[in-house]
């Protein structure tokens, strides 16, 4: 039989990040609903990425789940990264004009806020 890998949804199910606080973080007018579906997709994708990376339940001994602030901040940062750049893994974009920005990204540090919360595969709670 093929071993079934556990599916982790603690972040998706318990994160405090929602459309309203994401709009505040991005400084998007709360009454503007035109792009809400795209923002919701970005929030969900960031939460799923965090769950897949951390593979943790975030439950204490009593079963209470608490998502750390660093994880919620990472979700907001990932949404912001995708919102502003539309292509977050663009290694370099150079404009020869006043006010231009050269985008670079350190792939090794992509999950820096989540590293402390990543469960070591093969160790504790399953």
C-alpha positions as CSV (number, residue, x, y, z in Angstrom):
1,X,0.0,0.0,0.0
2,X,1.0,3.5,-0.7
3,X,1.7,5.6,2.4
4,X,-0.7,8.6,2.7
5,X,1.0,11.8,3.7
6,X,-0.8,13.8,6.3
7,X,-2.4,17.0,5.1
8,X,-1.8,20.0,7.3
9,X,-4.4,22.8,7.4
10,X,-3.8,24.5,10.7
11,X,-2.7,27.7,9.2
12,X,-5.4,27.7,6.6
13,X,-8.1,27.0,9.2
14,X,-6.8,29.2,12.1
15,X,-4.8,32.1,10.7
16,X,-6.1,35.5,11.6
17,X,-5.3,36.8,8.1
18,X,-8.4,37.7,6.2
19,X,-9.5,40.0,3.4
20,X,-10.1,43.0,5.6
21,X,-6.7,43.0,7.4
22,X,-4.9,42.2,4.1
23,X,-6.5,45.2,2.4
24,X,-5.4,47.3,5.4
25,X,-1.8,45.9,5.1
26,X,-1.8,46.7,1.3
27,X,-3.4,50.1,1.8
28,X,-6.3,49.1,-0.5
29,X,-9.6,50.9,0.1
30,X,-11.8,48.6,2.1
31,X,-14.9,49.6,0.0
32,X,-13.3,48.7,-3.3
33,X,-14.4,45.1,-4.0
34,X,-13.2,44.9,-7.6
35,X,-10.2,42.8,-6.8
36,X,-11.4,40.9,-3.8
37,X,-11.5,37.5,-5.6
38,X,-7.8,37.9,-6.6
39,X,-6.8,39.0,-3.0
40,X,-8.7,36.0,-1.5
41,X,-6.8,33.7,-3.9
42,X,-3.5,35.2,-2.9
43,X,-4.3,34.8,0.8
44,X,-5.4,31.2,0.4
45,X,-2.2,30.4,-1.7
46,X,0.0,32.0,0.9
47,X,-1.7,30.0,3.7
48,X,-1.4,26.8,1.8
49,X,2.3,27.5,1.1
50,X,2.8,28.1,4.8
51,X,1.0,24.9,5.8
52,X,3.0,22.9,3.2
53,X,6.3,24.3,4.4
54,X,5.7,24.1,8.2
55,X,3.8,20.8,8.2
56,X,2.7,21.5,11.8
57,X,-0.5,21.4,13.8
58,X,0.4,24.4,16.0
59,X,-1.6,22.6,18.8
60,X,-0.6,22.7,22.4
61,X,-1.0,19.7,24.7
62,X,-4.7,20.5,25.2
63,X,-5.3,20.7,21.5
64,X,-5.7,24.4,21.3
65,X,-4.3,25.8,18.0
66,X,-2.5,29.1,17.9
67,X,-0.8,30.5,14.8
68,X,2.3,32.4,15.6
69,X,2.5,36.1,14.7
70,X,5.5,35.4,12.4
71,X,3.4,33.0,10.3
72,X,0.6,35.6,9.9
73,X,3.1,38.3,9.0
74,X,4.7,35.9,6.4
75,X,1.3,35.4,4.8
76,X,0.8,39.2,4.6
77,X,4.3,39.6,3.1
78,X,3.7,36.9,0.5
79,X,0.4,38.5,-0.5
80,X,2.1,41.9,-0.7
81,X,5.0,40.5,-2.7
82,X,2.6,39.0,-5.3
83,X,0.4,42.1,-5.2
84,X,3.2,44.6,-5.9
85,X,5.3,42.6,-8.3
86,X,2.9,40.3,-10.0
87,X,6.0,38.1,-10.6
88,X,7.6,37.6,-7.2
89,X,10.6,35.5,-8.4
90,X,11.8,38.1,-10.9
91,X,15.5,38.1,-10.3
92,X,16.3,41.4,-11.9
93,X,14.3,44.1,-13.5
94,X,16.3,47.2,-14.5
95,X,14.9,50.5,-15.6
96,X,17.2,53.3,-16.6
97,X,15.0,56.1,-15.3
98,X,14.5,58.2,-12.3
99,X,12.8,56.3,-9.4
100,X,13.3,52.9,-10.9
101,X,13.7,49.8,-8.8
102,X,16.0,46.8,-9.3
103,X,14.2,43.8,-8.0
104,X,16.2,40.9,-6.7
105,X,15.1,38.1,-4.4
106,X,17.1,35.8,-2.1
107,X,15.6,32.4,-2.6
108,X,17.4,31.0,0.4
109,X,15.6,33.4,2.6
110,X,12.1,33.0,1.1
111,X,10.7,31.2,4.2
112,X,12.8,33.0,6.8
113,X,9.8,33.8,9.1
114,X,8.6,30.3,8.9
115,X,11.8,28.4,9.5
116,X,11.4,28.4,13.3
117,X,7.9,26.9,12.9
118,X,8.8,24.1,10.5
119,X,8.2,20.6,11.9
120,X,11.2,18.3,11.2
121,X,9.8,15.5,9.1
122,X,9.8,12.3,11.1
123,X,9.7,14.1,14.4
124,X,6.8,15.0,16.7
125,X,3.4,15.5,16.4
126,X,1.9,13.7,13.5
